[in-house]
Amino acid sequence: MNRYRYYAVFFICLLGSGNALAQSVSLFTPLLEDYARRKQLTGDISDGYSFMVRPFVASKELGFDSLFNQIIYKNANVPDEKLKVEPLPVIFRIQHNSGYSFGQNNGVMVPNRGVQTVLSGGFHLSYGKFSFQFQPEFLTAQNKPYRGMPAGSGRNWRDYYEYLNRIDLPERFGTGTVINPYLGNSSVRFTLDNGLSLGISNEYLWWGPSKRNSLMMSTNASGFLHVTVNTQKPIETKIGNFEGQFLMGRLQNSGFPPPNATLRIRNSLLYAPKRDMDWRYLAGVIFTYQPVWIPGLSLGYSSTSQMYHNDMDRFGDYLPIFNGRKNFTYLDDHVINRRQQQSAGFFRWISVKGKLEFYGEYGTNGNSKTFREFIVNPDLYRAFTLGFVKLMPLSGPEQFIQVTGEITQTGQTVRKAITDINSWYIHSHVRHGYTHRGQNLGYGYGSGSNSAFLEISWVNNFNRLGFQMERIANNNDSFYLQYEHIEGWDRYWVDIVPSMVLDRKFGQLLLSTRFQYVNTLNYYWVLERNPNASLYRLQPGDDRKNFVSHISLGYLF
């Protein structure tokens, strides 16, 4: 315990003194983040913010302080300048899936057919160095039944359960309507002038530079309760700016079984029950650096480690920066094997002159790979994201054509990773995988999946009108396990998703909409064999259609 007291004193000593308090902007507040990133490309916001450790804080530097009216409650016992209470935006989100579950980065929303809604709001209270932000969420979901993985070949289900037994991703959250409250974007903090903050938080987190797909932390799952030490604005030094976060959190299990959990083959149950009574401890760290010699460039590194609480018995289990035991992948280490670890390096570069943003993230599944292994075989257990944003000025003020592209790949290209059943986010010991409440914490489309996205839109200040196209290859790693033995290369489960987006600001009201047509080919890798079809053409599959509507409203008091 003396060792833990030392680190506690160390963090407290970092805090110093000051009075720099502001509300963090929920990652689900419509329009604001896209607007801020565009304003940075046009030079209206300092390039000192990396946008790689989010949520960001409403501040004068970002131009958002005037959007939130400040109410000071007068009290004879409390000086007016210390006690401040601010209303937080009221945010209402609604999503509708016509045919089957589809969507990512929607927080507390569950896999659902039908309509689901989320309502959030609250207040931010600060007194001196301390602040309390209360912004809960309330979810309702119809949760209508839909067909997932079809009953079929026992061998297919056996191979599919090699994946399902290593992650907690139920197809449905029960059989009835879902009605749940959540803590949402709530926190209690002690914050300084230099932006360093210590607190307990349930806020959504986003790590890395990407706009759509983060490998490590995203808004795909609900927020989880965690202790955090983080910067709320860049720390400026002579060699550049630094941002970062260290957290210790508690991950919860969904409590729902995977599909067809009672299926037996040769009298053996395919489903291996998980340790649902044991919660999981997650530790994570991220830091970014903007070198003063290269304007617009941000570099960063992140790492996470999770374990079942009852398996923790040494100091290295609590802090990911002290548990990086290294060994060759063909050697077993019982300490490493009971931890699910992953790490990523990333960059973001912006050019105000060219109104261009380019970013990327490279991650490795497991932190035990030696440097030599990385050089010899960088594809083994890797995932990556590459993206860009380009603004092309039009004649009107603040009007641009915005082109956005992003590709993400977690599907493995080295056969060893697939046959070892070592895809991203799944684990053979921590068999709930990298999830919270039954949803991935990172890339929303999940293990073994790849996606390519392109958007062309007209933007004017807060407003946007655009067209998007996305191709998603779903869980190729599981596909290879199930169908490689029959050479079923025409069974890829692919979604082709054209979308229309419209964002508008009406005074204090923010509106964001997206309407999607999901054309699914070979749903769950199923073909409908036609004996009369030509052998030289692809066989028709179980192709499906789904219409998805997203509407998000935010009101700023």
Sequence and secondary structure as in RCSB ss.txt:
>XXXX:A:sequence
MNRYRYYAVFFICLLGSGNALAQSVSLFTPLLEDYARRKQLTGDISDGYSFMVRPFVASKELGFDSLFNQIIYKN
ANVPDEKLKVEPLPVIFRIQHNSGYSFGQNNGVMVPNRGVQTVLSGGFHLSYGKFSFQFQPEFLTAQNKPYRGMP
AGSGRNWRDYYEYLNRIDLPERFGTGTVINPYLGNSSVRFTLDNGLSLGISNEYLWWGPSKRNSLMMSTNASGFL
HVTVNTQKPIETKIGNFEGQFLMGRLQNSGFPPPNATLRIRNSLLYAPKRDMDWRYLAGVIFTYQPVWIPGLSLG
YSSTSQMYHNDMDRFGDYLPIFNGRKNFTYLDDHVINRRQQQSAGFFRWISVKGKLEFYGEYGTNGNSKTFREFI
VNPDLYRAFTLGFVKLMPLSGPEQFIQVTGEITQTGQTVRKAITDINSWYIHSHVRHGYTHRGQNLGYGYGSGSN
SAFLEISWVNNFNRLGFQMERIANNNDSFYLQYEHIEGWDRYWVDIVPSMVLDRKFGQLLLSTRFQYVNTLNYYW
VLERNPNASLYRLQPGDDRKNFVSHISLGYLF
>XXXX:A:secstr
 HHHHHHHHHHHHHH        B  TTSTTHHHHHHHHHHTTSS TT  S EES B  TTTT GGGS  B   B
TTB TTTEEEEEEEEEEEEEEESSS    S TT  S BEEEEEEEEEEEEEETTEEEEEB EEEEE  B    S 
S  HHHHHHHHHHHTTS   SSS SS EEEEE BS EEEEE TTSEEEEEE    EESS SS  SS  SSS    
EEEEEESS EEETTEEEEEEEEEEEE       TTTT EETTEES     TTS EEEEEEEEEEEETTSTTEEEE
EEEEEEEEGGG  SGGGT GGG      TTS  HHHHTSEEEEEEEEEEEETTTTEEEEEEEEEESS   HHHHH
H TTTTEEEEEEEEEEEE SSTTEEEEEEEEEEE S  SHHHHHTT  TT  SSSTT SEETTEESS TT TT E
EEEEEEEEEETTEEEEEEEEEEE  HHHHHHHHGGGT TT   EEEEEEEEEEEEETTEEEEEEEEEEEEESGGG
 B   TTS TTS   B  EEEEEEEEEEEE  
